Amino acid sequence: MIALDAMGGDLAPAATVEGALRAHRERGLEVMLVGDEERIRAELRRLGAGASELGIRHATQVVEMGEHPGQALRKKKDSSLRVCFDLCKSGDAEGLVSAGNSGAVLAGGLFVLGRLDHVDRPCISGSLPSLGGAGRTVLVDMGANVNCTPLQIAQFALMGEVYCRHIFGVAKPRVGLVANGEEEGKGTDLTRAAAAALRKPASGIDFKGYVEGKDIFSGDYDVIATDGFTGNVLLKTAEGAVWAFGQLLKRQIKSSAVASAGALLMRSSLDYVKKRVDYEEIGGAPLLGVRGVAFISHGRSSSYAILNALSSAQAFAAQHMEDELTAAAKRAEQLFAT
């Protein structure tokens, strides 16, 4: 069972409840809706759901987007997000999904679930569209850690490699670090130290070196590691570029009858491209390096994004990666000890 923060997100609880109901009906997932029971039941009635289709755990408080993450999670013990974490901690839920305050989700991962052994800092592992066979490239970190050490970057890379193998089915992921050029002398003291460690045979990964911005979407890399500041900028830039391209395409299609007719003929191809680049197809990004499964969804997540986030959380939980993630973090420590 996956616990869903029903009050988290700009479109909650309408989008969260509908996404949970779709996940149950379309994919057979067991979901526990956590939040204001009266509002949740009102949404279920609106959607024509039976009284017992989804479980509900009442929570009287909400962690708002503008609140200090750590303080809110500590003070609001009966918030929908904190109750989700408590359900995971107790073993009553296999994982959780929230489109609410992402900083609070990170704080919950650290202070409620706790870090895996040897993990210096957990990271957010998301994905970007790619021309490669898997169609996605794993990006770590996507915003959890702004100031990083070389060890942390190396751990992100090794944990991202584990995630890529299990979730995207890539047998031997190609791993790179973001830098301003391909040559070994490029980058910063941080990237050079992390790259030197990852080049060692003991890393156990297929490390391909530095990744320039122009190669992020090329399909030449399956995992790309960086600090959370750079990773978040990359993510938001990619989202903005995809949106802008889509708007330009729509304008061009509407500009003439010929273009509109051509778009109709290409509809299946355009739909395929949209699915490859739409973040809602993945739905959420997991925290790697915590004891449990915690997924962060976009604050503007629709019901479809919530549906996919719940599916992703269930798939992640089914892989039982904790031992491998722990081993990856320990291996990174050893790279800096030799």
C-alpha positions in Angstrom: 0.0 0.0 0.0 1.2 3.5 -0.9 0.3 6.5 1.3 -0.6 9.6 -0.6 -0.5 13.1 0.9 -4.0 14.0 -0.3 -3.6 17.7 0.8 -0.2 18.3 -0.9 0.0 20.2 -4.2 -1.6 23.2 -5.9 -4.5 21.1 -7.2 -5.2 19.1 -4.0 -7.3 17.4 -3.0 -9.2 17.2 -6.3 -6.2 16.0 -8.3 -4.7 13.8 -5.6 -8.0 12.0 -4.9 -8.8 11.5 -8.6 -5.2 10.2 -9.3 -5.5 7.8 -6.4 -8.8 6.5 -7.6 -7.5 6.0 -11.1 -4.4 4.2 -9.7 -6.7 1.8 -7.9 -9.2 1.3 -10.7 -6.8 1.2 -13.7 -3.7 -0.4 -12.2 -5.0 -2.2 -9.1 -2.9 -0.2 -6.6 -3.8 0.0 -3.0 -3.6 3.6 -1.9 -4.2 5.2 1.5 -5.4 8.8 1.2 -4.1 10.9 4.1 -5.7 14.3 4.9 -8.9 16.0 5.8 -11.4 13.2 5.8 -14.4 15.4 5.1 -12.8 17.0 2.0 -11.5 13.7 0.8 -14.9 12.0 1.0 -16.5 14.9 -0.8 -14.1 14.4 -3.7 -14.7 10.7 -3.7 -18.5 11.3 -3.9 -18.0 13.8 -6.8 -16.1 11.0 -8.6 -18.7 8.4 -7.9 -16.4 6.3 -5.8 -17.7 3.6 -3.4 -17.2 4.2 0.3 -14.6 1.4 0.6 -12.7 1.7 -2.6 -9.8 3.6 -1.0 -8.6 3.8 2.6 -8.6 7.1 4.3 -6.4 8.3 7.3 -7.6 11.5 8.8 -5.1 14.2 9.4 -6.0 17.6 10.8 -3.0 19.7 9.6 -1.3 20.6 6.3 2.3 21.6 5.6 1.9 24.6 3.4 4.3 25.4 0.5 5.7 28.6 2.2 6.5 27.0 5.6 10.0 26.2 6.8 10.3 22.5 5.9 11.9 21.1 9.0 10.0 23.2 11.5 6.7 22.5 9.9 7.3 18.7 9.9 8.3 18.8 13.6 5.6 21.0 14.8 2.7 19.7 12.7 2.7 16.1 13.9 -0.8 15.5 12.6 -0.1 17.0 9.1 -1.0 14.8 6.1 2.7 14.7 5.1 4.0 13.7 8.6 1.3 11.0 8.9 2.4 9.6 5.6 5.9 9.4 6.9 4.8 7.8 10.1 2.8 5.1 8.1 6.0 4.3 6.2 8.2 4.3 9.3 5.8 1.8 11.1 5.6 -0.5 8.0 1.9 0.2 7.4 2.8 1.7 4.0 5.4 0.6 1.5 6.0 4.1 0.4 4.6 7.6 0.1 3.9 10.2 -2.6 3.5 14.0 -2.0 3.1 16.9 -4.4 3.4 19.3 -1.4 6.4 21.1 0.1 9.4 19.3 -1.4 11.7 20.6 1.3 9.4 19.0 3.9 9.5 15.7 2.0 13.3 15.8 2.2 13.2 16.7 5.9 10.9 13.7 6.5 13.2 11.4 4.6 16.1 12.5 6.8 14.5 12.9 10.2 11.6 10.3 10.1 12.8 7.6 7.8 16.6 8.2 8.3 19.5 7.7 6.0 20.8 4.3 4.8 24.2 3.3 6.3 27.1 5.0 4.6 24.9 7.6 2.8 26.3 11.0 3.5 23.3 12.8 2.1 20.2 11.5 0.3 19.5 13.0 -3.2 16.5 13.5 -5.5 16.7 11.2 -8.5 14.6 12.3 -11.4 14.8 11.8 -15.2 15.0 13.8 -18.3 13.9 12.9 -21.8 16.6 11.3 -23.9 17.2 10.0 -27.4 18.6 6.8 -26.0 16.9 3.4 -26.0 15.3 3.8 -22.5 13.9 7.2 -23.5 15.0 8.7 -20.2 18.2 9.7 -18.5 18.5 9.6 -14.8 19.6 12.9 -13.2 21.0 13.1 -9.6 20.8 15.3 -7.7 17.7 17.4 -8.7 17.7 19.8 -5.9 18.1 18.3 -2.4 21.7 19.4 -1.9 23.0 22.8 -3.1 26.5 22.7 -1.6 28.1 19.3 -2.1 31.4 17.5 -1.5 33.2 15.2 -4.0 32.1 12.2 -1.9 28.5 13.2 -2.1 28.6 13.6 -5.9 30.2 10.2 -6.2 27.5 8.7 -4.1 24.8 10.3 -6.2 26.4 8.8 -9.3 26.7 5.3 -7.8 23.2 5.3 -6.3 21.8 6.7 -9.6 23.4 3.8 -11.4 21.6 1.3 -9.1 18.3 3.1 -9.7 18.8 3.2 -13.5 19.5 -0.6 -13.6 16.4 -1.5 -11.5 13.8 1.0 -12.8 14.8 1.5 -16.4 16.3 -1.9 -17.0 19.6 -0.7 -18.3 22.1 -3.6 -17.8 25.3 -1.4 -17.7 24.4 2.3 -17.3 26.8 4.8 -18.8 27.5 7.4 -16.1 28.7 11.0 -16.5 29.2 14.2 -14.5 28.0 17.6 -15.6 30.8 20.0 -16.5 31.7 22.8 -19.0 33.7 20.6 -21.3 34.7 17.0 -22.0 38.4 17.3 -21.2 39.6 16.1 -17.8 40.9 19.5 -16.8 37.5 21.1 -17.2 35.0 21.6 -14.4 35.6 22.8 -10.9 37.6 21.4 -8.0 34.4 19.6 -6.9 33.8 17.9 -10.3 37.5 17.0 -10.9 37.8 15.3 -7.5 34.5 13.4 -8.0 35.5 12.4 -11.5 38.9 11.2 -10.4 37.3 8.9 -7.9 34.7 7.5 -10.3 37.4 6.8 -12.9 38.9 4.2 -10.6 38.1 0.6 -11.6 36.9 0.0 -8.0 33.9 2.3 -8.7 32.4 -0.7 -10.6 30.5 1.5 -13.0 30.9 2.5 -16.7 32.0 6.0 -16.1 32.2 8.1 -19.3 33.6 11.3 -17.9 32.2 14.8 -18.2 28.8 15.7 -19.8 28.4 19.1 -21.5 25.0 20.8 -21.5 24.5 20.0 -25.2 24.8 16.3 -24.6 22.3 16.0 -21.7 19.5 14.7 -24.0 21.7 12.9 -26.5 21.1 9.4 -25.2 24.9 8.9 -24.8 24.5 8.8 -21.0 22.1 6.8 -18.8 22.9 8.5 -15.5 24.1 12.1 -15.0 25.3 13.3 -11.6 25.7 16.8 -10.4 25.1 19.0 -7.3 21.5 19.9 -6.5 21.8 23.5 -7.6 23.0 22.6 -11.1 20.6 19.7 -11.3 17.6 21.8 -10.4 18.6 24.5 -13.0 18.9 21.7 -15.6 15.5 20.3 -14.7 13.7 23.7 -14.7 15.4 24.7 -18.0 14.3 21.4 -19.6 10.7 21.9 -18.4 10.7 25.4 -19.8 12.3 24.5 -23.1 9.7 21.7 -23.6 6.8 24.0 -22.8 8.2 26.8 -25.1 8.7 24.3 -27.9 5.2 23.0 -27.5 3.7 26.5 -27.6 5.7 27.4 -30.8 4.5 24.2 -32.4 0.9 24.9 -31.5 1.2 28.4 -32.9 2.7 27.2 -36.2 0.0 24.5 -36.5 -2.7 27.1 -36.1 -1.1 29.5 -38.6 -2.5 27.8 -41.7 -5.0 25.2 -42.9 -2.1 23.2 -44.5 -0.2 23.1 -41.2 -3.3 22.0 -39.3 -4.0 19.2 -41.8 -0.4 18.1 -41.6 -0.7 18.0 -37.8 -3.7 15.7 -38.0 -1.8 13.3 -40.2 1.1 13.3 -37.8 -1.1 13.1 -34.7 0.1 9.7 -33.5 3.8 10.8 -33.9 3.2 14.1 -32.1 1.5 12.2 -29.3 4.5 9.8 -29.0 6.9 12.8 -28.8 4.7 14.4 -26.1 4.8 11.3 -24.0 8.6 11.1 -24.3 9.1 14.6 -23.0 6.2 15.1 -20.5 7.2 15.0 -16.9 3.7 13.7 -15.9 4.5 10.4 -17.6 6.9 9.7 -14.7 4.9 11.5 -12.1 7.5 11.8 -9.3 11.1 11.6 -8.3 12.4 9.4 -5.4 14.7 10.3 -2.6 17.7 8.0 -2.9 19.5 7.1 0.2 16.7 7.0 2.8 15.3 4.0 4.6 12.1 3.6 2.7 10.3 5.0 -0.4 9.4 8.7 -0.6 8.4 10.3 -3.9 8.3 14.0 -4.6 5.8 15.1 -7.3 5.5 18.4 -9.1 3.5 21.0 -7.1 1.1 21.4 -10.1 0.6 17.7 -10.6 -2.6 16.7 -12.3 -4.5 13.5 -11.5 -2.6 11.8 -14.3 0.8 12.8 -12.8 -0.4 11.5 -9.4 -1.5 8.2 -11.0 2.0 7.8 -12.5 3.7 8.8 -9.3 1.8 6.2 -7.3 2.8 3.6 -9.9 6.4 4.7 -9.8 6.5 4.5 -6.0 5.0 1.0 -6.1 7.5 -0.2 -8.7 10.4 1.3 -6.7 9.2 -0.4 -3.5 8.9 -3.7 -5.3 12.6 -3.6 -6.3 13.9 -3.7 -2.7 17.0 -1.7 -3.5 18.1 -0.7 0.0 21.0 -3.2 0.2 22.4 -2.2 -3.2 22.1 1.5 -2.5 23.9 1.0 0.8 26.6 -0.9 -0.9 27.0 1.8 -3.6 27.4 4.5 -0.9 30.0 2.4 0.9 31.9 1.8 -2.3 32.0 5.6 -2.9 33.5 6.0 0.6 36.2 3.5 -0.3 37.1 5.3 -3.5 38.2 8.3 -1.4 40.0 6.2 1.2 42.5 4.8 -1.4 
